[in-house]
């Protein structure tokens, strides 16, 4: 499965922020539901202003239930085993 360029750019930004200690976990409200979300963000300065770049939120509950693995194995080109 190919990873789109925007995701690679954002991931590299996330890595640089982590290397510099410029990551924060910020409590936000979900824009659709108002539920609390804990969002992984890069923090930068623009003059005297802080710029917060959100990357994603931590999923409540079991994260293994929130996502399915890729459908094919990058090494073998065969379907990945189904999740039970």
CORVEN-V616517 format. One record per residue. RES is the residue in three letters. NEAR is the number of other C-alpha atoms within 10 Angstrom. Layout:
RES/NEAR, RES/NEAR
This chain:
UNK/9, UNK/5, UNK/7, UNK/8, UNK/9, UNK/9, UNK/10, UNK/11, UNK/11, UNK/14, UNK/13, UNK/12, UNK/15, UNK/19, UNK/15, UNK/14, UNK/17, UNK/14, UNK/10, UNK/9, UNK/11, UNK/15, UNK/20, UNK/17, UNK/15, UNK/14, UNK/12, UNK/13, UNK/13, UNK/13, UNK/9, UNK/6, UNK/7, UNK/9, UNK/9, UNK/12, UNK/18, UNK/17, UNK/20, UNK/19, UNK/21, UNK/22, UNK/16, UNK/14, UNK/9, UNK/8, UNK/7, UNK/6, UNK/8, UNK/10, UNK/13, UNK/16, UNK/17, UNK/17, UNK/13, UNK/12, UNK/17, UNK/11, UNK/13, UNK/9, UNK/8, UNK/8, UNK/10, UNK/10, UNK/10, UNK/9, UNK/8, UNK/10, UNK/11, UNK/11, UNK/13, UNK/13, UNK/13, UNK/12, UNK/6, UNK/8, UNK/10, UNK/10, UNK/11, UNK/13, UNK/11, UNK/8, UNK/8, UNK/4
